[in-house]
Amino acid sequence: MADEQTFESIPAHIRRAMTPEQAAVVRHQLARTPFAFVGASGGQIEAMRADYNDERAFWNEGGPQMVRTDNMTLPLAGASVPVRIHRPVDAETLPAIIFVHGGGFTVGNLDTHDRIQRVLAAESGAAVIAVDYSLTPEAVFPQAMHEVAGAAAYFAARGSEHGIDPKRLAFAGDSAGANLALTATLLLRDEPHVAAEAAGLDADPSAGQPGGDSAFESIRSLLLYYGTYGLRDSATMRLYGGWWDGLSCADLEVMLEAHYRGAQYVANPYVDPLTADYSKPVPPMFIVGAELDPLADDSRALNKVLGTFGREREFHLEEGALHSFLHFGRMMEASRDVLAWGAEYAAARFDDSSQM
């Protein structure tokens, strides 16, 4: 960590490349005391979470108002998982975007990403179902992925009980949440019985209860914002990341080791989704990267891999933006834009039965 955290102490090649709005966000953040981003090493985990919650509270003020918001708890993969459903319009049944928050697998909750969820709901016209999965270090891989996949399996089977169309679902996630959205989708495709079990469903369709097999077909699209998809070194990891975003190479290593406990070095498509089998169908993906993000090459790589196998996707790299810029809609037009584009992408595919 730098001895003095000032805007001028950020490396010049990053500072000069920031948009004026992104620079204003950083200056605003630096006015806080204490100053801690996700992934910062050292200190107690509860203190880091409390600081993250406090910092994100400012960014969650305002935004679209929902017609109704429901909070519930689901038993998923052996855990009691809080779930929040935002409904932007008064309708008996809505399609739904299942939102998975970021935070390095370590911090974040339903409140820290609430404005993002409401914007997605308002712009798409769909309900947004936010899943407050179990965090590291209390829970480690694959627990969070099983909970997220289990949530999708649950709503694909029983969504109608909650005013959700079980056949029209999508995933969205930022950072670690994008990783979990993608890997949960792969789990639903390749091991549907695991997701069904996590949701407490019977994986055997002959038993008369919808199981995991139908859940994958219900996922119409993925909205993936600046995720980590398996790269362990890259040009952008060497060029970007530090105390200003909590994503130095050391921070990333600590985060991955805490979550995967050594499994990050094992060939596994749920750990390294860039190695998954994309010759098999996957939903269309809206992939967003940030130019000044050490994870930018992960998004580029995922776009390239999908293109190699002819899979439908749309890729956007936001110039002059740092990791986590999605949060900063109160000050950054780019944040509002990419959320609106993603919402439009999902809405257009809810009724497209020929997408895969």
Secondary structure, 3 states (H helix, E strand, C coil): CCCCCCHHHCCHHHHCCCCHHHHHHHHHHHCCCCCCCCCCCCCCHHHHHHHHHHHHHHHCCCCCCCCEEEEEEEEECCEEEEEEEEECCCCCCEEEEEEECCCCCCCCCCCCCHHHHHHHHHHHCCEEEEECCCCCCCCCCCHHHHHHHHHHHHHHHHHHHHCEEEEEEEEEEECHHHHHHHHHHHHHHHCHHHHHHHCCCCCCHHHCCCCHHHHHHHEEEEEEECCCCCCCCCHHHHHCCCCCCCCCHHHHHHHHHHHHCCHHHCCCCCCCHHHCCCCCCCCCEEEEEECCCCCHHHHHHHHHHHHHCCCCEEEEEECCCCCCHHHCCCCCHHHHHHHHHHHHHHHHHCCCCCCC
